[in-house]
Amino acid sequence: MTRGTAPQADPEWFRRYYGDDYMDSVRQLLGGERSEREADFLLRVTGLRQGARVADLGCGEGRHALALAGKGLRVTAVDLSPSFLERGRAEALRRGLQVDWVLGDMRTPCPGPYDLVALLFETFGYFSDEENLGLLQAWRKELGPGGRLIIDVWNRERILADFVPQAEWTASSGLAVQEERRWDGETGRLFVRYRYRRREGPVREYDASFRLYGREEVAALLGQARFALDDVFGDLQGAPWRPDSPRLVALAAGNCGGLRGLSSLLETSSNPT
Ligand SMILES: C[S@@+](CC[C@H](N)C(=O)[O-])C[C@H]1O[C@@H](n2cnc3c(N)ncnc32)[C@H](O)[C@@H]1O
């Protein structure tokens, strides 16, 4: 099934797309209150306490990283964008918070062990199927005992049930946004051409390609990466998932805890301090 006509994107499209235009188009949507609420949900659903270690992959300007650090968690926040990280760092300084900001590609994991690895607000599905799976496998090895993974993505069932090939809207920053969307059922990817324009300025165009996993497919993918699916929600507040939910939020346990988890267990048992 193919709908719409937006063209294919460069496989590394996310390097160019996630910049100031993207951030200006969503910043108002993702204010501090929402981020705090989402961080509260993460703590509630995982039972994590102060001092627990979280890796926030594709952290953007660190809205979740900052909210979690403010609640006493030890956060490693990874992103490809130096300017997003710089803004996160400045905000952490302003609030007196400690976050470990890492400029890097999420396909290369940062050494754990972590109690939670989080991929929030459509930060999963950018790469080839093999690389998406590889990313999960690699980060699972960095989980400590009892460590978990949370993935928050668009709900594919809802997007396809009510497919919108074109959309236009204006962000509250005044940025005009046009989207042209094409769904490719063979690859399970949504291709989007974004056009951004500020007042009378030039139009800037970006192509993006998101691998959308349905509910059953996410469960299978997590199983392949040796995670055990704990729960599926329909948003980041804990509503039950339904085919028309806005989001698909999968919470999974890292099964055997991964190699690093195992080594940290051994370290703890030989050194009880
Ligand atoms: C959709 S935004 C989500 C930002 C943030 N998680 C939030 O909730 O607002 C995706 C983020 O992932 C980052 N990103 C994209 N590809 C990446 C990669 N390969 N490695 C690390 N970060 C990446 C982008 O720079 C962007 O900040």
Ligand as a Chemical Component Dictionary entry (heavy atoms), coordinates in Angstrom:
data_LIG
# 
_chem_comp.id                   LIG 
_chem_comp.type                 NON-POLYMER 
_chem_comp.pdbx_formal_charge   0 
_chem_comp.three_letter_code    LIG 
# 
loop_
_chem_comp_atom.comp_id 
_chem_comp_atom.atom_id 
_chem_comp_atom.alt_atom_id 
_chem_comp_atom.type_symbol 
_chem_comp_atom.charge 
_chem_comp_atom.model_Cartn_x 
_chem_comp_atom.model_Cartn_y 
_chem_comp_atom.model_Cartn_z 
_chem_comp_atom.pdbx_ordinal 
LIG C1  C1  C 0  11.895 14.071 17.766 1  
LIG S1  S1  S 1  13.224 14.774 18.599 2  
LIG C2  C2  C 0  12.862 14.333 20.272 3  
LIG C3  C3  C 0  13.590 15.162 21.292 4  
LIG C4  C4  C 0  13.288 14.817 22.753 5  
LIG N1  N1  N 0  13.420 13.402 23.038 6  
LIG C5  C5  C 0  11.918 15.306 23.165 7  
LIG O1  O1  O 0  11.173 14.537 23.773 8  
LIG O2  O2  O -1 11.602 16.462 22.929 9  
LIG C6  C6  C 0  14.529 13.677 18.150 10 
LIG C7  C7  C 0  15.904 14.038 18.693 11 
LIG O3  O3  O 0  16.815 12.986 18.352 12 
LIG C8  C8  C 0  18.047 13.554 17.943 13 
LIG N2  N2  N 0  18.692 12.578 17.048 14 
LIG C9  C9  C 0  18.341 12.266 15.778 15 
LIG N3  N3  N 0  19.128 11.298 15.317 16 
LIG C10 C10 C 0  20.007 10.993 16.296 17 
LIG C11 C11 C 0  21.067 10.056 16.407 18 
LIG N4  N4  N 0  21.389 9.240  15.403 19 
LIG N5  N5  N 0  21.747 10.011 17.569 20 
LIG C12 C12 C 0  21.448 10.850 18.595 21 
LIG N6  N6  N 0  20.436 11.738 18.541 22 
LIG C13 C13 C 0  19.730 11.816 17.405 23 
LIG C14 C14 C 0  17.659 14.851 17.268 24 
LIG O4  O4  O 0  18.732 15.769 17.210 25 
LIG C15 C15 C 0  16.488 15.315 18.144 26 
LIG O5  O5  O 0  16.945 16.118 19.192 27 
# 
loop_
_chem_comp_bond.comp_id 
_chem_comp_bond.atom_id_1 
_chem_comp_bond.atom_id_2 
_chem_comp_bond.value_order 
_chem_comp_bond.pdbx_ordinal 
LIG C1  S1  SING 1  
LIG S1  C2  SING 2  
LIG S1  C6  SING 3  
LIG C2  C3  SING 4  
LIG C3  C4  SING 5  
LIG C4  N1  SING 6  
LIG C4  C5  SING 7  
LIG C5  O1  DOUB 8  
LIG C5  O2  SING 9  
LIG C6  C7  SING 10 
LIG C7  O3  SING 11 
LIG C7  C15 SING 12 
LIG O3  C8  SING 13 
LIG C8  N2  SING 14 
LIG C8  C14 SING 15 
LIG N2  C9  SING 16 
LIG N2  C13 SING 17 
LIG C9  N3  DOUB 18 
LIG N3  C10 SING 19 
LIG C10 C11 SING 20 
LIG C10 C13 DOUB 21 
LIG C11 N4  SING 22 
LIG C11 N5  DOUB 23 
LIG N5  C12 SING 24 
LIG C12 N6  DOUB 25 
LIG N6  C13 SING 26 
LIG C14 O4  SING 27 
LIG C14 C15 SING 28 
LIG C15 O5  SING 29 
# 
